[in-house]
Amino acid sequence: MAMFGEDPGARLSVRAVAARAGVSTGSLRYHFPTQRVLQDAVLAGVYDVLTPGDRIHDRATPARERLIDCLRQVLSLAGVGDQARAAWAEIFKTYIEPGHTDENRAAYLAVQGEAQRRVEYWLTVLKNEGAIADGDNRRRARFLVTVLNGLSIERALPAEESILTTETETLHAAVDYVLSTRL
């Protein structure tokens, strides 16, 4: 996690992590057989540190509000204004500007995959409670992650209206759609 914190775009190879941790590559591969498994574990840990206390399990709050709160947690990581612009500039510099390479594609897909898995988890909790009809939570999560990506870009751009107002309207519309349809 320290390596990822130092350089979020870094490729976390099993060999580099093993060297940094002072363990053998074989020992690390026992626990993380592939680079993807290693990256997924690191990203899951980072996400848990950055967004502690998911409200998704708080049944005293309506499912709609819990899901919106969880999605807002993700958006809060994007920042607003200068912080959001700096974050998107870094994303552009890391994943878009250098062109598509296997390395930056894998790094981006690991980050995006973790966001997708987190949203799928929230949807599964709500589905198990009966708050969401049967359907494909993977597709629902992909839709919500796409909405989050768009909203995080809006946070970086100049706006005429209050970002909070338009963001709230968009989140409500997206969550209402997900909760009311069989995707």
For each residue, the residues with C-beta under 8 A, 3 or more apart:
1: 4 5 42 45 46 49
2: 5 6 20
3: 6 7 10 12 16 17 20
4: 1 7 8 10 12 42 43 46
5: 1 2 8 46
6: 2 3 10
7: 3 4 10
8: 4 5 90 94 111
9: 90 94 95 104 107
10: 3 4 6 7 107
11: 16 35 103 106 107
12: 3 4 16 17 35 38 39 42
13: 16 17 35
14: 17 18 25 28 29 32 34 35 38
15: 18 19 25
16: 3 11 12 13 19 20
17: 3 12 13 14 20 21 28 38
18: 14 15 21 23 24 25 27 28
19: 15 16 22
20: 2 3 16 17
21: 17 18 28
22: 19
23: 18 27 28
24: 18 27 28
25: 14 15 18 28 29
26: 29 30
27: 18 23 24 30 31
28: 14 17 18 21 23 24 25 31 32 38
29: 14 25 26 32 33
30: 26 27 33
31: 27 28
32: 14 28 29 35 37 38 41
33: 29 30 37
34: 14 37 38
35: 11 12 13 14 32 38 39 106
36: 39 40 106 110
37: 32 33 34 40 41
38: 12 14 17 28 32 34 35 41 42
39: 12 35 36 42 43 106 107 110
40: 36 37 43 44 110 113 114
41: 32 37 38 44 45
42: 1 4 12 38 39 45 46
43: 4 39 40 46 47 110 111 113 114
44: 40 41 47 48 114 117
45: 1 41 42 48 49
46: 1 4 5 42 43 49 50
47: 43 44 50 51 114 115 118
48: 44 45 51 52
49: 1 45 46 52
50: 46 47 77
51: 47 48 54 73 74 76 77
52: 48 49
53:
54: 51 57 70 73 122
55: 58 61 66 69 70
56: 66 67 70 121 122 125 126
57: 54 125
58: 55 61 66
59: 129
60:
61: 55 58 65 66 69
62: 65 66
63: 66 67 126 129 131 132 179
64: 67 68 172 175 176 179
65: 61 62 68 69
66: 55 56 58 61 62 63 69 70 122 126
67: 56 63 64 70 71 122 123 126 175 178 179
68: 64 65 71 72 171 172 175
69: 55 61 65 66 72 73
70: 54 55 56 66 67 73 74 119 122
71: 67 68 74 75 119 144 147 148 171 174 175
72: 68 69 75 76 171
73: 51 54 69 70 76 77
74: 51 70 71 77 78 115 118 119 148
75: 71 72 78 148 151 152 155 167
76: 51 72 73 79
77: 50 51 73 74
78: 74 75 83 84 87 151 152 155 156
79: 76 82 83 84 86 87 155
80: 83 84 155 163
81: 84 85 155 156
82: 79 85 86
83: 78 79 80 86 87
84: 78 79 80 81 87 88 152 155 156
85: 81 82 88 89 156
86: 79 82 83 89 90
87: 78 79 83 84 90 91 152 156
88: 84 85 91 92 152 153 156
89: 85 86 92 93
90: 8 9 86 87 93 94
91: 87 88 94 95 96
92: 88 89 95 96 97
93: 89 90 96 97 98
94: 8 9 90 91 97 98 104 107 108
95: 9 91 92 98 104 107 108
96: 91 92 93
97: 92 93 94
98: 93 94 95 101 104
99:
100: 104 105
101: 98 104 105
102: 105 106
103: 11 106 107
104: 9 94 95 98 100 101 107 108
105: 100 101 102 108 109
106: 11 35 36 39 102 103 109 110
107: 9 10 11 39 94 95 103 104 110 111
108: 94 95 104 105 111 112
109: 105 106 112 113
110: 36 39 40 43 106 107 113 114
111: 8 43 107 108 114 115
112: 108 109 115 116 145
113: 40 43 109 110 116 117
114: 40 43 44 47 110 111 117 118
115: 47 74 111 112 118 119 145 148
116: 112 113 119 120 138 141 142 145
117: 44 113 114 120 121 141
118: 47 74 114 115 121 122
119: 70 71 74 115 116 122 123 140 141 144 145
120: 116 117 123 124 137 138 140 141
121: 56 117 118 124 125
122: 54 56 66 67 70 118 119 125 126
123: 67 119 120 126 127 132 137 140 141 178
124: 120 121 127 128 137
125: 56 57 121 122 128 129
126: 56 63 66 67 122 123 129 131 132 179
127: 123 124 130 131 132 134 137
128: 124 125
129: 59 63 125 126
130: 127
131: 63 126 127 179
132: 63 123 126 127 135 137 140 178 179
133: 180 181 182
134: 127 182
135: 132 139 140 181 182 183
136: 139 140 183
137: 120 123 124 127 132 140 141
138: 116 120 141 142
139: 135 136 142 143 183
140: 119 120 123 132 135 136 137 143 144 178 183
141: 116 117 119 120 123 137 138 144 145
142: 116 138 139 145 146
143: 139 140 146 147 174 177 178 183
144: 71 119 140 141 147 148 174 175 178
145: 112 115 116 119 141 142 148 149
146: 142 143 149 150
147: 71 143 144 150 151 170 171 174
148: 71 74 75 115 144 145 151 152
149: 145 146 152 153
150: 146 147 153 154 170
151: 75 78 147 148 154 155 167 170 171
152: 75 78 84 87 88 148 149 155 156
153: 88 149 150 156 157
154: 150 151 157 159 163 166 167
155: 75 78 79 80 81 84 151 152 163 167
156: 78 81 84 85 87 88 152 153
157: 153 154
158:
159: 154 162 163 166
160:
161: 165 166
162: 159 165 166
163: 80 154 155 159 166 167
164: 167 168
165: 161 162 168 169
166: 154 159 161 162 163 169 170
167: 75 151 154 155 163 164 170 171
168: 164 165 171 172
169: 165 166 172 173
170: 147 150 151 166 167 173 174
171: 68 71 72 147 151 167 168 174 175
172: 64 68 168 169 175 176
173: 169 170 176 177
174: 71 143 144 147 170 171 177 178
175: 64 67 68 71 144 171 172 178 179
176: 64 172 173 179 180
177: 143 173 174 180 181
178: 67 123 132 140 143 144 174 175 181 183
179: 63 64 67 126 131 132 175 176
180: 133 176 177
181: 133 135 177 178
182: 133 134 135
183: 135 136 139 140 143 178
